[in-house]
């Protein structure tokens, strides 16, 4: 059964890609490494070359939904009702059935861990009113972020079938811009850092395994998303946090085997941490006016002691002079009395 699903996936992908050009290269079409805190580019190689993002574009689905949840327009517990349109989309799926109902939270786990294309379609229809309506939201958000070389035509990244639409296109630099926005939302890592999770545990159960093989293998790796279609090869938007620093790496369009992409992404993340500039300390702002110099306590005490001593001395001298004068007066009076009596 598993082989049947793999054949169905790759067969449908190959059939639908007949009219788009194969762009995968060795080691990649484009790559970029940025400091997540500042957006500073640490490494770039053909970062503005356009190619197909495949499932990496589901990061835009996640961003739009997280923003609506944070704004109170949606809640994780809100139900998503599966429509016929979102069943059997093709590629990687969780095999949704019409009329099934799952919460937005469960659908987001399916979107990020399993990279489920049917979950992407179901979420888009529920939130955007239609897949086309949600694609409009995706392109509007891309424009507002300055992703000037990006244009979305799907909610899942699958190639167009029979030339019905143009393929999705983006660049490594534009995807780094998207990831810089995602790291502002802590719940991003609630969904991208999970290695394994069950979907529909009451059956038929799907054991979802994260396609990002760097999680658990590269120190600090906790996101984001991988992608693959035959025409674009293997792609990844990856990030890792070590201590209090975070680096983002985008590798787009690696030729098979898959290990080529993962090895290059791990190498670039390591390079990013090595050349990450040291954190600058905020400058110390000095007061332009000189601080007043306080008088030493000992000197103050001495001055006070001297002042009181002078005052006390003056008082005693004054009292002494007054006493002497009074004594002279009394002596004079007594002398005059004695003279009169003698007379």
C-alpha positions in Angstrom: 0.0 0.0 0.0 2.8 2.4 0.9 4.5 1.7 -2.5 1.2 2.4 -4.2 0.9 5.8 -2.6 4.5 6.7 -3.5 3.9 5.7 -7.1 0.7 7.7 -7.1 2.5 10.8 -5.7 5.6 10.7 -8.0 3.5 9.7 -11.0 1.0 12.5 -10.6 3.8 15.0 -9.9 5.8 14.0 -13.1 2.6 14.0 -15.2 1.6 17.5 -14.1 5.1 18.9 -14.6 5.4 18.1 -18.3 5.1 21.7 -19.3 7.4 23.4 -16.8 11.1 23.6 -17.1 13.4 21.6 -14.8 15.5 24.1 -12.8 17.3 22.1 -10.2 21.1 22.6 -10.0 24.1 21.3 -8.3 24.5 22.3 -5.5 21.4 24.6 -5.7 19.6 27.3 -7.7 20.1 29.9 -4.9 21.0 30.1 -1.2 21.1 32.7 1.5 22.0 32.9 5.2 20.8 35.7 7.5 20.9 36.8 11.1 17.4 36.4 12.4 17.8 39.3 14.9 18.9 41.9 12.4 18.2 40.5 9.0 21.8 41.0 8.1 22.9 38.8 5.2 25.7 36.6 6.2 26.0 34.7 3.0 24.3 34.9 -0.4 24.8 32.9 -3.7 22.4 33.5 -6.5 19.9 34.6 -3.9 17.7 36.5 -6.4 17.4 33.7 -9.0 13.8 32.7 -9.3 12.7 29.1 -9.0 9.7 27.0 -7.8 9.4 26.9 -4.0 7.3 23.7 -3.9 6.0 23.0 -0.4 8.2 25.6 1.2 5.5 28.1 0.2 3.3 26.6 2.9 5.2 28.8 5.3 3.1 31.7 3.9 -0.1 29.7 4.7 1.2 29.4 8.3 2.1 33.1 8.6 -1.3 34.3 7.4 -3.2 31.9 9.8 -1.0 32.8 12.8 -1.5 36.5 12.2 -5.3 36.0 12.1 -5.2 33.9 15.3 -3.1 36.6 17.1 -5.6 39.2 15.9 -8.5 37.2 17.4 -10.1 36.6 14.0 -9.5 32.9 14.3 -8.9 30.4 17.1 -7.0 27.1 17.1 -10.1 25.3 18.2 -12.2 26.6 15.2 -13.5 23.7 13.1 -12.4 23.1 9.5 -14.9 21.2 7.5 -13.4 19.1 4.6 -15.0 19.7 1.2 -14.8 17.5 -1.9 -12.4 20.1 -3.5 -9.8 19.5 -0.9 -9.8 15.7 -1.1 -7.3 13.9 -3.4 -5.3 17.0 -4.2 -2.2 15.0 -4.9 1.3 14.7 -3.6 1.8 14.3 0.2 -1.5 14.1 2.0 -3.3 13.0 5.2 -6.0 11.6 3.0 -8.9 13.8 4.1 -12.4 12.7 3.5 -15.3 14.9 2.6 -17.4 16.0 5.6 -14.6 15.3 8.1 -14.0 18.0 10.6 -10.7 18.9 12.3 -9.6 21.9 14.3 -7.3 24.6 12.7 -4.6 23.5 15.1 -4.7 19.9 13.9 -4.7 21.0 10.3 -1.7 23.2 10.9 0.3 20.2 12.3 -0.7 18.3 9.2 0.4 21.2 7.0 3.9 21.6 8.7 4.8 18.1 9.7 3.3 16.0 7.0 3.3 18.8 4.4 -0.2 17.7 3.6 -1.5 19.3 0.4 -5.1 18.4 1.2 -4.8 20.2 4.6 -3.5 23.3 2.8 -6.5 23.2 0.5 -9.0 22.7 3.3 -7.5 25.5 5.4 -7.5 27.9 2.4 -11.1 27.2 1.5 -12.2 27.6 5.2 -10.3 30.8 5.8 -10.1 32.4 2.4 -13.6 31.3 1.1 -11.8 29.5 -1.7 -8.3 28.5 -2.7 -8.2 31.5 -5.1 -9.3 33.8 -2.3 -6.5 32.6 0.0 -4.0 32.9 -2.9 -4.9 36.6 -3.1 -4.1 36.9 0.6 -0.8 35.2 0.1 0.3 37.5 -2.7 -0.9 40.6 -0.8 1.2 39.6 2.2 4.2 38.9 -0.1 3.9 42.4 -1.5 3.6 44.0 1.9 6.8 42.2 3.1 8.7 43.3 0.0 9.0 39.9 -1.6 9.2 41.5 -5.1 10.3 38.4 -6.9 7.6 36.1 -5.6 4.2 35.2 -7.1 1.9 32.5 -5.7 -0.6 30.6 -7.8 -1.3 27.7 -5.4 -1.8 27.2 -1.7 0.4 24.0 -1.6 3.2 24.4 -4.1 2.2 21.6 -6.4 3.1 22.2 -10.1 0.2 23.2 -12.4 -1.7 20.5 -14.1 -1.9 20.6 -17.9 -0.8 24.2 -18.0 -3.9 25.4 -16.2 -1.9 28.0 -14.4 1.6 29.4 -14.1 3.9 27.8 -11.5 4.6 29.4 -8.1 7.9 31.3 -8.2 10.2 32.8 -5.5 13.8 33.4 -4.6 16.0 32.5 -1.7 16.1 36.1 -0.6 12.3 36.5 -0.7 11.9 33.3 1.4 14.4 34.6 4.0 12.2 37.7 4.3 9.2 35.5 4.9 11.1 33.5 7.5 12.3 36.7 9.3 8.6 37.6 9.7 7.7 34.1 11.0 10.3 34.2 13.8 8.4 37.2 15.2 5.6 34.7 16.0 6.6 32.2 18.7 3.9 29.8 17.8 5.7 29.2 14.5 8.0 26.7 16.3 5.0 25.0 17.9 4.4 23.5 14.5 7.8 23.5 12.7 9.9 21.9 15.5 7.8 18.8 16.0 9.5 15.6 14.8 6.6 13.2 14.9 2.8 13.4 15.6 -0.3 11.3 14.9 -3.1 12.6 12.8 -6.6 11.3 13.2 -5.6 9.0 16.1 -9.0 7.4 16.3 -8.4 6.1 12.8 -7.5 5.7 10.1 -4.4 7.0 11.8 -1.6 8.8 10.0 1.9 8.7 11.6 3.3 12.1 10.5 7.1 12.3 10.3 8.7 15.8 9.8 10.4 16.0 6.4 13.0 18.4 7.9 15.8 15.9 8.6 17.9 18.6 10.3 15.6 18.6 13.4 17.4 16.5 15.9 20.5 16.3 13.8 21.7 19.9 13.6 22.2 21.7 17.0 19.3 24.0 17.8 17.4 23.3 14.6 13.6 23.9 15.2 12.2 24.8 11.7 11.0 25.6 9.2 9.9 23.6 6.0 11.1 21.5 3.1 9.8 21.2 -0.4 10.2 19.0 -3.5 8.8 18.8 -7.0 10.7 17.2 -9.8 11.2 20.5 -11.7 12.7 22.4 -8.8 14.5 19.6 -7.0 14.9 19.7 -3.2 14.5 22.9 -1.2 14.5 23.9 2.5 14.0 26.9 4.7 15.9 26.0 7.9 16.7 27.8 11.1 18.6 27.0 14.3 19.0 28.8 17.6 22.1 28.5 19.8 22.2 30.3 23.1 20.4 33.5 22.3 21.4 33.8 18.6 19.3 32.5 15.7 20.4 32.0 12.0 18.1 31.4 9.0 19.2 29.5 5.9 17.5 29.0 2.6 18.6 26.5 0.0 16.5 26.3 -3.2 16.6 23.9 -6.0 19.1 21.2 -5.2 19.6 18.3 -7.5 19.0 14.8 -6.1 20.0 13.1 -3.9 18.1 14.6 -1.0 21.3 14.4 1.1 22.9 17.1 -1.1 20.3 19.7 0.1 20.5 18.7 3.8 24.3 18.6 3.8 24.5 22.1 2.2 21.9 23.5 4.6 23.7 22.2 7.6 27.0 23.5 6.3 25.5 27.0 5.7 23.9 27.1 9.1 27.3 26.3 10.7 28.9 28.9 8.6 26.3 31.5 9.6 27.0 31.0 13.3 30.8 31.2 12.7 30.6 34.6 11.0 27.7 35.9 13.0 28.9 39.3 14.3 29.3 39.8 18.0 26.4 41.6 19.8 27.2 45.2 20.2 26.7 46.7 23.7 24.5 49.8 23.8 26.6 53.0 24.2 26.9 54.6 27.6 25.3 58.0 27.5 27.4 60.5 29.6 25.9 63.7 31.2 27.4 66.8 29.5 27.2 68.8 32.7 29.9 68.0 35.4 28.5 66.4 38.5 28.6 68.5 41.7 31.5 67.7 44.0 30.2 67.1 47.5 32.1 68.5 50.4 33.8 65.8 52.6 31.9 65.0 55.7 35.0 65.5 58.0 35.5 69.0 56.6 31.9 69.9 57.1 32.0 68.7 60.7 35.2 70.6 61.4 33.7 73.9 60.0 30.6 73.4 62.1 32.7 72.7 65.2 34.8 75.8 64.7 31.8 78.0 64.2 30.2 76.9 67.5 33.5 77.3 69.3 33.8 80.9 68.0 30.2 81.7 69.0 30.7 80.2 72.5 33.9 82.1 73.0 32.3 85.4 72.1 29.5 84.8 74.5 31.9 84.0 77.4 34.0 87.0 76.7 30.9 89.2 76.7 29.7 87.7 80.0 33.2 88.3 81.5 33.2 92.0 80.5 29.7 92.5 81.8 30.6 90.8 85.1 33.7 93.0 85.5 31.8 96.2 84.9 29.1 95.2 87.4 31.8 94.4 89.9 33.4 97.8 89.4 30.0 99.6 89.9 29.4 97.7 93.2 32.9 98.5 94.5 32.4 102.2 93.7 29.1 102.3 95.5 30.6 100.6 98.6 33.5 103.0 98.6 31.2 106.0 98.5 29.1 104.7 101.4 32.2 104.2 103.6 33.4 107.7 102.8 30.0 109.2 103.9 29.8 107.3 107.1 33.3 108.3 107.9 32.5 111.9 107.3 
